Every structure is written in structure tokens, then in C-alpha cells.
Amino acid sequence: MITAAQIMAGKLPTSSREFDIEGVGKIVLHRLPAMDEVKARELFSDKDADPKKLEKVAQRNTYYMLHGKFDDKEAAKLPNLIDMQQLGMIHTTGLFFTNLAQENLEAIEKN
């Protein structure tokens, strides 16, 4: 059993889930901490957001989604390791923490 003290000490493991991402394949992603998720959604909804800031946040968040921890230095390497379509699909899937395949989105919409 986990205690409140363990949660406050950051000992609760992040939620993770396996996704089958188009153009990437099956991958386990970690859910962002709540405040980072809210900030990212707000930033990506802002039509006046700075593209450089969006890119940095996407890299940082995607690194977290892949590893379950933040590391800005390593995150900056991502655009050299995967293409922008893959980076975008991983980030969007992890941000909404749902399968973004068309049939899944249609099923969600019907419910």
C-alpha cells in the first residue's frame, strides 16, 4: 500500500501504458505529471505561442513520456534521432494518453 507521505516524496510511479503509434510501433509511454500536462495543453492551444517554445516543450515532454523523467540535454537530441512526424505522434499520443488511431477516436466520439 502506498502512503500519502510516499506520494508527497514523489515515490508513486508514473502511470504508463503501451500504445501502438502509427509510424513508430508499439511503445510504452509515461504520463506527464499533472501540472506539466495542463501547461502543455494550454501552450499547444495558444495560437500565438512561440514556435521555439513549442518545440522545446514537445522535446522535453516527449523525453519524459519515453523515459519517465525530465532531462533537457538529452531531450534536445530527439529531433536528430527521430523524424518530426514520429516526434509529433509520440508527443500527441502521450499528451492525450489515448490511442489516436482514427477508428479509436470515432469510437470515443460515439460514446
C-alpha positions in Angstrom: 0.0 0.0 0.0 1.3 3.5 -0.8 1.1 6.2 1.8 0.4 9.9 1.4 4.0 10.6 2.6 5.3 8.4 -0.3 3.2 10.3 -2.8 4.4 13.7 -1.4 8.0 12.4 -1.6 7.5 11.6 -5.3 7.6 7.8 -4.8 4.5 7.0 -6.7 5.4 5.6 -10.1 4.1 7.4 -13.1 1.2 6.0 -15.0 2.4 4.2 -18.1 0.6 2.5 -20.9 1.6 0.7 -24.1 0.5 2.3 -27.3 0.7 1.3 -31.0 1.7 4.5 -32.6 1.4 4.8 -36.4 4.9 5.3 -37.9 6.6 4.3 -34.6 5.2 0.9 -33.5 4.4 -0.4 -30.0 5.9 1.7 -27.3 5.3 2.3 -23.6 4.7 5.9 -22.7 4.7 7.6 -19.2 2.0 10.1 -18.5 3.2 13.6 -17.7 2.9 15.0 -14.2 -0.5 16.8 -13.9 0.8 20.4 -14.0 3.1 19.7 -16.9 0.2 18.1 -18.8 -2.0 21.2 -18.1 0.8 23.6 -19.1 1.4 21.7 -22.4 -2.2 21.6 -23.4 -2.6 25.3 -22.7 0.6 26.1 -24.7 -0.4 24.0 -27.6 -3.8 25.6 -27.7 -2.4 29.1 -27.8 -2.5 30.3 -31.4 0.1 33.0 -30.5 2.6 30.6 -28.9 6.3 30.9 -29.8 7.2 28.1 -32.1 10.6 27.7 -30.5 9.0 27.3 -27.1 6.5 24.8 -28.5 9.4 22.8 -30.0 11.3 22.8 -26.7 8.3 21.8 -24.7 7.4 19.0 -27.1 11.0 17.7 -26.9 11.1 17.9 -23.1 7.7 16.2 -22.7 8.4 13.5 -25.3 11.6 12.6 -23.5 9.7 12.3 -20.2 7.0 10.2 -22.0 9.7 7.9 -23.2 11.8 7.7 -20.0 9.6 8.8 -17.1 12.0 11.6 -16.1 13.0 15.0 -17.4 16.4 15.6 -19.0 16.5 18.7 -21.2 20.0 18.0 -22.5 19.0 14.5 -23.7 15.6 15.8 -24.9 17.3 18.2 -27.3 18.8 15.2 -29.2 15.4 13.8 -30.1 14.9 15.8 -33.4 18.2 14.2 -34.6 17.1 10.7 -33.7 13.5 10.5 -35.0 11.6 12.5 -37.6 9.2 15.2 -36.8 6.1 13.1 -37.7 7.3 10.4 -35.2 8.1 13.1 -32.6 4.6 14.6 -33.1 2.8 11.3 -32.9 4.6 10.3 -29.7 4.0 13.6 -28.1 0.3 13.9 -29.0 -0.4 10.3 -28.0 1.3 10.8 -24.7 -0.3 14.2 -24.1 -3.8 12.9 -24.6 -2.8 9.4 -23.2 -5.1 7.7 -25.7 -4.8 5.8 -29.0 -5.1 8.4 -31.7 -6.0 5.9 -34.5 -9.0 7.1 -36.5 -11.2 4.2 -35.5 -10.4 4.6 -31.8 -11.2 8.3 -32.0 -14.5 7.6 -33.8 -15.4 5.0 -31.1 -14.7 7.6 -28.4 -16.8 10.2 -30.1 -19.8 7.8 -30.4 -19.6 7.1 -26.7 
